[in-house]
């Protein structure tokens, strides 16, 4: 089993806010969703039974805010306050001048976690998947964390540009996906191939859980 190492460069982060496997940080709506519902006397499955969506939501590891962030709106730009920790720095808006949702300085949460992966492995950083209710949306990036063993900070925007209030410590801010670097080449085909037909026939041979039973591979992040 491969290992990813998170190191708190400050030595001050509370254990309450340590990174966790993403399966322990599922969005609230998904945790509350029942696996089935009744439709005209028939029992139907919900998204709680959708393996691809669950796989995405539970993949990798989640990083959380390690301090509260207070946001106050002003006449020009939002202003950020924090009680401790590394807090927030800014990029000049010119660095993303053609990105339509950035009009002012680009806030960047200063992540206390240095990340190390095994040789040949990188990390994809993104906002937590299937969690649209979060107040912060980070810009996505890939870092070769086997060589760049350092902190990866998170430029972000307010999901709601007019948001004002306090974002609690412990709020998920980023989902981290370690992956093996490999070279790929695209090939495009047309037509319903025999391989595709065989896959469809296997799925259609059962009433439910065809993908899970015949094709899915369990992933482990601990």
C-alpha positions in Angstrom: 0.0 0.0 0.0 1.3 3.4 -0.9 1.6 6.2 1.7 0.9 9.9 1.6 2.4 12.0 4.4 1.0 15.3 5.7 3.4 17.3 7.8 2.2 20.3 9.9 5.0 22.9 9.2 3.8 25.0 12.1 3.5 22.2 14.7 0.5 24.1 16.0 -2.5 22.6 14.2 -5.1 21.0 16.5 -5.8 17.3 15.9 -9.4 18.3 15.3 -8.4 19.7 12.0 -6.0 17.1 10.7 -6.5 15.9 7.1 -8.7 12.8 6.9 -9.7 10.2 4.3 -12.5 11.8 2.3 -14.9 9.0 3.2 -14.9 10.7 6.7 -15.9 14.1 5.2 -18.8 13.3 3.0 -21.1 16.3 2.2 -24.1 16.6 4.6 -26.7 16.2 1.8 -25.1 12.9 0.8 -24.9 11.6 4.4 -28.6 12.4 4.9 -29.8 10.9 1.6 -31.7 7.7 2.0 -30.6 4.8 -0.4 -34.2 4.2 -1.6 -37.5 5.9 -2.2 -41.0 4.7 -3.1 -42.3 5.6 -6.6 -45.9 4.4 -7.3 -45.4 1.2 -5.3 -42.0 0.5 -6.6 -38.7 0.9 -4.7 -36.2 3.0 -6.5 -32.6 3.7 -5.8 -31.2 7.2 -5.1 -27.8 8.7 -5.6 -26.7 7.0 -2.4 -26.5 3.8 -4.4 -24.5 5.5 -7.3 -21.1 3.9 -7.0 -19.3 6.4 -9.4 -20.6 9.4 -7.4 -19.7 7.7 -4.0 -16.3 6.8 -5.4 -15.6 10.4 -6.3 -16.8 11.8 -3.0 -14.8 9.3 -0.9 -11.6 9.3 -3.0 -8.4 10.6 -1.6 -8.0 12.9 1.4 -9.7 16.1 2.6 -7.9 19.2 4.0 -9.9 21.4 6.4 -9.6 25.0 7.4 -7.4 25.1 10.6 -8.8 28.5 11.8 -12.0 30.5 11.5 -12.2 32.9 8.6 -14.3 36.0 9.0 -15.5 37.7 5.8 -16.7 41.3 5.7 -17.9 43.0 2.5 -16.7 46.5 1.8 -17.5 49.0 -0.9 -14.7 47.5 -3.0 -13.5 44.1 -2.0 -14.2 41.5 0.7 -11.9 41.7 3.7 -10.7 38.6 5.6 -9.9 38.2 9.3 -8.6 35.2 11.2 -7.7 34.6 14.9 -4.5 32.6 14.4 -2.7 30.3 12.0 -1.1 31.3 8.7 -4.3 33.0 7.4 -4.7 34.4 4.0 -2.4 36.2 1.5 -3.3 37.6 -1.9 -2.4 37.3 -5.6 -2.7 40.3 -7.8 -5.9 40.1 -9.9 -3.8 40.5 -13.1 -2.5 36.9 -12.5 -6.0 35.7 -13.5 -7.0 38.7 -15.6 -9.1 36.7 -18.1 -11.0 34.6 -15.4 -14.5 36.1 -15.4 -15.2 35.6 -11.7 -12.2 37.5 -10.4 -12.4 41.2 -10.2 -10.2 42.0 -7.2 -7.2 40.4 -5.4 -7.2 36.7 -5.3 -7.2 35.4 -1.7 -5.0 32.4 -1.0 -5.4 30.2 2.1 -1.9 29.5 3.5 -2.0 25.7 4.0 0.1 24.5 7.0 0.4 21.0 5.5 3.5 19.9 3.5 2.7 16.8 1.5 4.9 13.9 0.4 4.0 11.0 -2.0 6.1 8.1 -3.2 8.4 8.4 -6.2 6.4 8.7 -9.4 3.2 10.0 -7.7 1.6 13.4 -7.9 -1.5 15.0 -6.3 -4.5 16.6 -7.9 -6.0 19.3 -5.6 -9.6 20.4 -6.1 -12.6 21.6 -4.1 -14.4 18.7 -2.4 -16.4 16.9 -5.0 -20.2 16.8 -5.0 -20.2 19.5 -2.2 -21.6 22.6 -3.7 -22.6 24.1 -0.4 -19.1 25.1 0.7 -18.4 28.9 1.0 -15.0 28.6 -0.6 -14.1 27.3 -4.1 -10.4 26.6 -4.6 -8.6 26.8 -7.9 -7.6 23.3 -9.1 -4.0 22.2 -9.5 -1.6 19.3 -9.9 1.7 19.2 -7.9 4.4 16.6 -8.2 4.5 16.0 -4.5 7.2 13.3 -4.7 9.8 16.0 -5.6 8.1 19.2 -4.3 7.8 18.2 -0.6 6.5 21.5 0.6 3.2 23.3 1.4 0.6 23.6 -1.4 -1.4 26.8 -0.8 -4.9 27.2 -2.1 -6.0 30.3 -4.1 -9.8 30.5 -3.9 -12.8 32.6 -4.5 -16.0 33.0 -2.5 -18.6 30.6 -3.9 -21.1 33.4 -3.3 -19.3 36.7 -4.0 -21.6 38.5 -1.6 -21.0 36.1 1.3 -20.4 37.8 4.7 -20.0 35.9 7.9 -17.6 33.5 9.7 -16.5 30.3 8.1 -15.8 27.7 10.8 -12.5 26.0 11.4 -12.9 22.5 10.2 -14.7 23.4 7.0 -13.5 21.3 4.1 -11.4 23.3 1.7 -9.7 20.9 -0.6 -9.8 17.2 -1.7 -6.4 15.6 -2.5 -6.1 12.8 -5.0 -2.7 11.1 -5.2 -2.1 9.4 -8.6 0.7 7.7 -10.5 2.2 9.7 -13.3 2.0 7.8 -16.6 2.1 8.8 -20.3 -1.2 8.5 -22.2 -2.2 8.6 -25.9 -5.7 9.2 -27.1 -7.5 7.0 -29.7 -11.1 7.7 -30.9 -13.3 5.0 -32.3 -16.9 4.8 -33.5 -19.5 2.1 -33.3 -20.8 -0.2 -30.6 -17.9 -2.6 -30.2 -18.1 -6.2 -29.0 -16.4 -5.2 -25.8 -19.0 -2.5 -25.1 -21.9 -4.9 -25.9 -20.5 -7.6 -23.5 -20.3 -5.0 -20.8 -23.8 -3.8 -21.4 -25.1 -7.4 -21.5 -23.5 -8.2 -18.1 -25.0 -5.1 -16.5 -28.4 -5.9 -18.0 -28.3 -9.5 -16.7 -29.3 -8.4 -13.2 -32.0 -6.1 -11.8 -29.5 -4.0 -9.8 -25.9 -3.5 -8.8 -24.5 -4.7 -12.2 -21.7 -2.2 -12.2 -20.8 -2.9 -8.6 -20.9 -6.7 -9.0 -19.1 -7.1 -12.3 -16.8 -4.1 -12.9 -16.2 -2.0 -9.8 -12.9 -2.2 -7.9 -12.8 -1.2 -4.3 -10.5 1.7 -3.4 -8.8 2.1 -0.1 -7.8 5.4 1.5 -6.9 5.2 5.2 
